[in-house]
């Protein structure tokens, strides 16, 4: 064994060499570890630098965000403050608007009330105007009368002193008295005043209508005021009115032209005594020396006047009016009565016949009826009376 071990054990030189080899190997390995450590350190330093840069950038961004946040908070506070101010202003304006609306509403109600009052006043005024118009409206029917004009006999060659006198006319105008007749009323005119007086003494009359009865109230009839007057009309036989003369010439020259135009007998004119002309109104008055010329020209209606050229003008007679003997009348009817509060139990004609039959009987204090008119509900008319039926 020892031999073998000696054989196997290396020689002393080889052991030293081996020891040197073993001592040299760790040195190389240590240098490699340092190099790797340096690399790692460098990498760590790079990462640290990047981390520091990232940290600095994040800090800057954080500061910027904080500044932006603060700015946003300031803006938000300013907006909240402005919103609060606007809200207060809106509340004040809304309150003012509501007050104004209430004031306008009250004003509207006042105006509507005034409008209603004015409409009622207008309605009353119109009714009064209609009543007055109806009361004072004159409707006169002039009967046709045959008139024959006879020329005066000329005893000598001298002109009659009546030739220059105007044509005279006298008209008497009488307004018919009227009474408004409403639905459910009737007017009865008796031939005798005594019968009307007897009926008026009865407070209520019972009228039989087949199997029904109607109660009516007799009333006295008071007519509206009426007028009577006389109209005196004078138509000149020597004066002629001229209308529509154009203001083409001065007044004096126009008078000369009118005189020259109307004095020509060949055109129906005659010798002119005087000419008047108003440039503003375009009207003139031609007075002829002899009567009759104005009558003939007035019947034409137009006449050609020679100015710078022939101009057609209107001509007409000269009227003079005068009202005389103006009188007013107001009174009650002596032969006519009004029956009121009549109920329509039958149609209008049948009920009118029953009323006439009832008030014609002497047993009912009635008498002969000259005229009767009954109106059913919902109708109205104006009844007129002749002058000889009223005791004014």
C-alpha positions in Angstrom: 0.0 0.0 0.0 2.7 2.5 0.8 4.3 1.8 -2.4 1.3 2.3 -4.2 0.6 5.5 -2.3 4.1 6.7 -3.0 3.6 5.8 -6.6 0.4 7.6 -6.8 1.3 10.6 -4.6 2.9 13.2 -6.9 6.3 14.4 -6.6 7.1 17.5 -4.5 7.6 19.7 -7.6 4.3 18.7 -9.0 2.6 19.6 -5.7 4.0 23.0 -5.6 3.0 23.5 -9.2 -0.5 22.3 -8.4 -0.6 24.6 -5.3 0.5 27.5 -7.5 -2.2 26.6 -10.0 -4.8 26.5 -7.3 -3.7 29.8 -5.9 -3.8 31.5 -9.4 -7.3 30.3 -10.4 -9.3 32.2 -7.7 -7.7 35.5 -8.9 -9.1 35.2 -12.4 -12.5 34.3 -11.0 -12.4 37.4 -8.6 -11.6 39.7 -11.5 -14.6 38.4 -13.5 -16.9 38.9 -10.5 -15.7 42.5 -10.1 -16.3 43.2 -13.8 -19.7 41.9 -13.5 -20.3 43.8 -10.3 -19.1 47.0 -12.1 -21.5 46.3 -14.9 -24.4 45.7 -12.5 -23.4 48.8 -10.6 -23.3 50.8 -13.7 -26.7 49.4 -14.7 -28.0 50.2 -11.2 -26.6 53.7 -11.5 -28.3 54.1 -14.8 -31.6 52.8 -13.4 -31.2 55.1 -10.4 -30.5 58.0 -12.7 -33.6 57.2 -14.7 -35.6 56.7 -11.5 -34.3 60.1 -10.3 -35.2 61.7 -13.6 -38.7 60.0 -13.5 -39.1 61.1 -9.9 -38.1 64.7 -10.8 -40.5 64.7 -13.7 -43.3 63.3 -11.6 -42.6 65.9 -8.9 -42.8 68.6 -11.5 -46.0 67.1 -13.0 -47.4 66.8 -9.5 -46.5 70.5 -8.8 -48.1 71.5 -12.1 -51.2 69.4 -11.3 -51.4 71.0 -7.9 -51.1 74.4 -9.4 -53.8 73.5 -12.0 -55.9 72.0 -9.3 -55.6 75.2 -7.2 -56.4 77.3 -10.3 -59.4 75.1 -11.0 -60.5 75.4 -7.4 -60.2 79.2 -7.6 -62.2 79.2 -10.8 -64.8 76.9 -9.3 -65.0 79.2 -6.2 -65.3 82.2 -8.5 -68.0 80.4 -10.6 -69.9 79.4 -7.4 -69.7 83.0 -6.2 -70.8 84.3 -9.6 -73.6 81.7 -9.6 -74.7 82.8 -6.2 -74.7 86.4 -7.4 -76.6 85.6 -10.5 -79.1 83.6 -8.6 -79.7 86.5 -6.2 -80.0 88.8 -9.2 -82.4 86.4 -10.9 -84.4 86.1 -7.7 -84.6 89.9 -7.5 -85.5 90.3 -11.2 -88.1 87.5 -10.9 -89.6 89.3 -7.9 -89.7 92.5 -9.9 -91.3 90.8 -12.8 -93.9 89.1 -10.6 -94.7 92.5 -9.0 -94.9 94.0 -12.5 -97.1 91.2 -13.7 -99.4 91.7 -10.7 -99.5 95.4 -11.3 -100.3 94.8 -15.0 -102.9 92.3 -14.1 -104.6 94.7 -11.7 -104.3 97.4 -14.4 -105.8 95.0 -16.9 -108.7 94.3 -14.6 -109.3 98.0 -14.1 -109.2 98.6 -17.8 -111.6 95.7 -18.5 -113.9 97.1 -15.8 -113.7 100.6 -17.4 -114.2 99.1 -20.8 -117.3 97.3 -19.6 -118.6 100.5 -18.1 -117.9 102.4 -21.3 -119.6 99.7 -23.3 -122.6 99.9 -21.1 -122.6 103.7 -21.4 -122.1 103.5 -25.1 -125.0 101.0 -25.3 -127.1 103.3 -23.3 -126.1 106.3 -25.4 -126.8 104.4 -28.6 -130.2 103.4 -27.3 -130.9 107.0 -26.3 -129.6 108.2 -29.7 -131.8 105.7 -31.5 -134.8 106.8 -29.4 -134.1 110.5 -30.1 -133.4 109.8 -33.7 -136.6 107.9 -34.0 -138.4 110.6 -32.0 -137.2 113.5 -34.1 -137.0 111.7 -37.5 -139.5 113.3 -39.8 -141.1 111.0 -42.5 -143.5 113.0 -44.6 -145.3 111.6 -47.6 -146.3 114.5 -49.8 -149.3 113.5 -51.9 -149.3 113.9 -55.6 -151.2 117.0 -56.7 -152.0 118.1 -60.2 -150.8 121.7 -60.6 -151.7 123.9 -63.6 -149.7 127.1 -64.2 -151.6 129.8 -65.9 -149.8 132.8 -67.4 -151.1 136.2 -66.2 -153.1 138.1 -68.8 -151.2 141.1 -70.2 -153.5 144.1 -70.5 -150.7 146.2 -71.9 -147.3 145.8 -73.3 -145.7 146.6 -70.0 -144.1 143.9 -67.9 -146.3 142.6 -65.1 -144.9 143.6 -61.6 -145.4 139.9 -60.6 -143.0 138.6 -63.1 -140.0 139.2 -60.9 -141.5 137.6 -57.8 -140.1 134.2 -56.7 -142.0 131.0 -56.8 -143.4 130.4 -53.4 -144.3 127.2 -51.6 -145.5 126.5 -48.1 -145.3 123.0 -46.6 -146.5 121.8 -43.2 -144.5 119.0 -41.8 -146.1 116.8 -39.0 -144.2 114.1 -37.3 -146.2 111.1 -36.6 -146.4 110.1 -32.9 -145.0 106.6 -32.2 -145.2 104.0 -29.4 -142.9 101.0 -29.2 -144.8 97.7 -29.1 -143.0 94.7 -27.6 -143.8 91.0 -27.6 -146.6 90.0 -25.3 -148.4 93.3 -25.8 -151.4 94.5 -27.9 -152.7 97.9 -28.9 -156.5 98.5 -29.2 -158.1 101.6 -30.7 -161.8 102.0 -30.0 -164.2 104.1 -31.9 -165.4 105.8 -28.7 -163.3 107.4 -25.9 -165.8 106.2 -23.4 -165.0 102.5 -24.0 -161.3 103.1 -23.6 -161.9 104.9 -20.3 -164.0 102.0 -19.0 -161.4 99.4 -19.9 -158.6 101.4 -18.2 -160.6 101.4 -14.9 -160.2 97.6 -14.8 -156.9 96.4 -13.1 -156.8 93.0 -14.9 -159.0 91.4 -17.5 -159.7 87.7 -18.1 -159.8 86.7 -21.7 -161.2 83.3 -22.7 -159.3 81.4 -25.4 -161.2 78.2 -26.1 -160.4 76.0 -23.1 -157.8 78.4 -21.7 -157.8 81.8 -20.1 -155.4 84.7 -20.4 -155.1 87.6 -17.9 -154.1 91.0 -19.4 -153.4 94.4 -17.8 -154.9 97.5 -19.6 -152.6 100.5 -19.5 -152.8 104.1 -20.8 -150.7 104.9 -23.8 -148.3 107.9 -23.7 -146.9 108.8 -27.1 -143.4 110.2 -27.6 -142.9 113.8 -28.3 -143.6 114.9 -31.9 -143.1 118.1 -33.8 -145.0 120.2 -36.3 -143.5 123.1 -38.3 -144.0 125.0 -41.5 -141.4 125.3 -44.3 -141.6 128.4 -46.5 -139.8 127.7 -49.8 -138.9 130.5 -52.3 -137.4 129.7 -55.7 -135.9 132.7 -57.5 -137.0 133.2 -61.1 -134.1 135.5 -61.9 -131.1 133.9 -60.0 -129.2 130.9 -61.2 -126.7 129.0 -59.2 -123.5 127.8 -61.0 -121.4 124.9 -59.5 -118.1 123.4 -60.4 -116.4 126.4 -62.1 -112.7 125.6 -62.4 -110.3 128.3 -60.9 -108.6 128.8 -64.3 -108.9 132.6 -64.3 -108.8 135.5 -61.8 -112.1 136.3 -60.2 -112.9 139.5 -62.1 -112.0 138.0 -65.4 -114.0 134.9 -64.6 -117.1 137.1 -63.8 -116.7 138.6 -67.3 -116.5 135.2 -68.9 -119.6 134.0 -67.0 -121.5 137.1 -68.0 -120.5 136.7 -71.7 -121.4 133.0 -71.7 -124.9 133.4 -70.0 -126.0 136.5 -72.0 -126.2 134.7 -75.3 -129.9 134.1 -76.3 -128.8 131.6 -79.0 -127.7 129.3 -76.2 -130.7 129.9 -74.0 -129.3 132.8 -72.0 -130.4 136.3 -71.6 -129.4 139.8 -70.5 -127.3 139.5 -67.3 -127.9 142.0 -64.5 -125.2 140.8 -62.0 -122.6 138.0 -61.6 -121.0 136.8 -58.3 -118.2 134.3 -58.2 -116.2 132.6 -55.4 -112.9 131.2 -56.6 -112.3 129.1 -53.4 -115.6 127.2 -53.7 -115.9 127.3 -57.5 -119.5 128.5 -57.2 -121.2 131.5 -58.8 -124.5 133.3 -58.9 -125.9 134.8 -62.1 -128.8 137.2 -61.9 -130.7 137.8 -65.1 -132.6 141.0 -65.9 -135.8 139.3 -67.0 -137.5 136.4 -65.1 -137.9 133.0 -66.8 -134.3 132.7 -68.1 -133.1 131.1 -64.9 -136.0 128.7 -64.9 -135.2 127.4 -68.4 -131.5 127.0 -67.7 -132.1 125.3 -64.3 -134.1 122.6 -66.0 -131.1 121.7 -68.2 -128.8 121.0 -65.2 -125.6 121.8 -67.1 -124.4 124.7 -69.2 -121.3 125.2 -71.4 -119.1 128.1 -70.2 -116.5 129.4 -72.6 -113.2 130.0 -70.8 -109.9 129.2 -72.6 -112.0 126.3 -73.9 -115.6 125.2 -73.5 -116.2 123.9 -69.9 -119.4 122.2 -68.8 -120.6 123.5 -65.4 -123.6 122.5 -63.3 -126.5 124.9 -62.9 -129.5 124.9 -60.6 -132.2 127.1 -59.1 -131.6 129.3 -56.1 -133.7 128.1 -53.1 -134.4 130.0 -49.9 -135.8 128.1 -46.9 -137.4 129.4 -43.8 -138.9 127.4 -40.9 -141.9 128.8 -39.2 -144.5 127.8 -36.6 -142.4 125.2 -34.9 -144.4 123.3 -32.3 -143.8 120.2 -30.1 -146.6 117.9 -28.8 -146.8 115.3 -26.2 -149.8 113.6 -24.7 -151.8 110.4 -24.0 -154.1 108.5 -26.3 -157.8 108.9 -25.6 -159.2 106.0 -27.7 -156.2 103.6 -27.6 -155.1 101.4 -24.8 -152.2 99.0 -24.3 -152.7 95.4 -23.1 -149.6 94.0 -21.3 -148.4 90.7 -19.8 -150.1 88.5 -22.4 -149.1 84.9 -22.4 -148.9 83.1 -25.8 -151.4 80.3 -25.2 -152.2 80.2 -29.0 -150.6 81.5 -32.1 -150.5 85.2 -32.9 -153.5 85.5 -35.2 -155.9 83.3 -33.1 -155.0 85.1 -29.9 -155.5 88.5 -31.5 -159.0 87.3 -32.7 -159.9 86.3 -29.1 -158.7 89.6 -27.8 -160.8 91.5 -30.3 -163.9 89.4 -29.6 -163.6 89.9 -25.9 -163.1 93.6 -25.9 -165.9 94.2 -28.4 -168.6 92.7 -26.1 -170.5 95.4 -24.1 -170.8 92.8 -21.3 -167.0 93.1 -20.9 -167.3 96.9 -20.8 -166.0 96.8 -24.4 -167.2 98.4 -27.6 -166.5 98.7 -31.3 -162.8 98.3 -32.1 -161.4 100.4 -34.9 -157.9 98.8 -35.0 -156.0 96.1 -33.0 -152.5 94.8 -33.2 -151.0 92.0 -31.1 -147.3 90.8 -31.0 -146.2 87.5 -29.7 -143.1 87.0 -27.6 -139.7 87.7 -29.2 -141.0 90.4 -31.6 -141.0 94.2 -31.5 -142.2 97.1 -33.7 -143.0 100.8 -33.7 -146.6 101.8 -33.9 -147.4 105.3 -35.3 -150.6 107.3 -34.9 -152.3 110.0 -36.9 -152.7 113.4 -35.5 -156.5 113.2 -35.2 -156.3 110.2 -32.7 -154.3 111.9 -30.0 -155.5 114.4 -27.4 -152.3 116.5 -27.2 
